[in-house]
Structures are given as C-alpha cells and as structure tokens.
Amino acid sequence: MIYFKNSLLPNSKRLFFILLRLLNKLAQKLLNNILKIYMKKNLRILVINPGSTSTAIALFEDDKLLDKETIRHSSEELSKYKKIFDQHELREKVIINFLKKKISTLIL
C-alpha cells in the first residue's frame, strides 16, 4: 500500500497511477519531438488587414518580417462599391500585385 492524496491505495491502483504517469511522460516526449520536427520547417505567413481606406499586407517567415506594405485606396476608387464586401476583387488585385513584386526577390 502507498499513500496517494491522503488515502491508502491497493497495489492495483498504485500500478494504474504509475502507468498513467509513464504514459503522460511518453506523450509529452512524443509531442515535444513532433513540435521540434514541425518547427524546423519554415512557416511562411501572409497577413492581410483590409482597413476601411487601405489594405495592409505583411509577409513573414516564422517570426521574421520579410516585407510589408500599406496600399491606400482613394475615396473615388472606393465609392464605386456599395458594400465593403463588393471590394473583394480590388483587394485581391492589390494582394496579388504585392506578391508578384515580392516573388522576384523572395523565394516562396
């Protein structure tokens, strides 16, 4: 018998808790190894912030900022659209142009 949380446990429960702790440690080691493998890969992240009068775009590799740009949209340009959702083609073109400019200097 062992004491566990102020109570006596029979051997079968003791064995159960020992195995549970062992499995927990193995799971933690496995998760750490998976994270190490995953983090070795370079994550490329495209951040898009469509504001009311501008579109901000940033490109990251892992946590390192590779490039960023804020494109201002004129009132005339935006007045063509009744709803903000109608601007998706305009915003998409801006983002694609940004990526086309950067693809020549950055290998994606």
N, C-alpha and C positions, 0 to 999 in steps of 0.2 A: 504494500500500500504506500501511496505517496500523498503528500498534501498538495492540493491544487485549488486555489481560490478558497482557502479556509475550509476545505472539505476533504474527506478521505475518498480516494478513488481506487476501485479494484484494478487489478493488473490489465484487464481488457480495455478499460477506459484509458489507462495510462498509455498503453500501446497505441491506442487510437490517436491520442493527442501528440505523441511522439511522431507518428506517421504524418499527421496533419501538419506539424511544424516542418518536417522534412519536405513534404510536398510544396509547402509555401516557399521555402528557401529555393527549391529547384525551379519553381515557377518564376520567382524573382530573377534568378540567374538566367533563365531562358529569355525572359523579357528584356533584360539588360543586353544580352547578346543580340537579340533581334534589333533593338534600338541602335546598337553600335553599327551593325551592318547597314541599317536603313540610313543612319546619319552620315555614313561615308559617301552616300550619293549626294550630288549637288542638287539641291532643290532650286528650281527657277520659279519665281513668283511674279506674276503680273498683277499690280494693284491698280484698280480703276476707281476714281472718285468723280462721278458725274455731278458737278455742282449746278447751281441754277444758271450761272453765266459762264461756266468754264468746265473743262474736263481735265482733271489731274491724272497723270499716268506715271507709275514708277515701276521699275524692273529691278528685282533683287535676285541674287544668287545666295542661297542660305540667308544669312542676316546681313549680307553686304549689299549696299545700294549700288547698282551698276549705272543707272541713269534715271532721271525723272524729268518731266516736262508738264507745264500747265498751259493748256490751249484756251485762250479767251474766245468766247463767242459773242459777236456783236448783237445788239438789240434787233437790228434788221434781219440778221441771219436767224435768230430765234423766233422772230414774230411770224415766220412762215408756218409755224407749228401751233396748232390749237392746244394740244396737250403735251406734257413733258414726255409721255410715252411715244409720241409721234417723232421725237428727236432721235430715236434709236439708230436710224441709218446715218444721220450726221455724226453721232458719237462713234459709231462703228468705223466710219471712214477715218476719223481722227485717230483712233486707236490703231487701225491697220497702217496708216501712214507713219505713225510713230514707230511701229515695229519694223516696217520696211527700211526706215532710215537706220535703225539700230542693228538690223540683221547684218548689215555690211561690216559693222565694227565689232559686233558681239556674235560669237558663235552660239546659236540657240540649240 
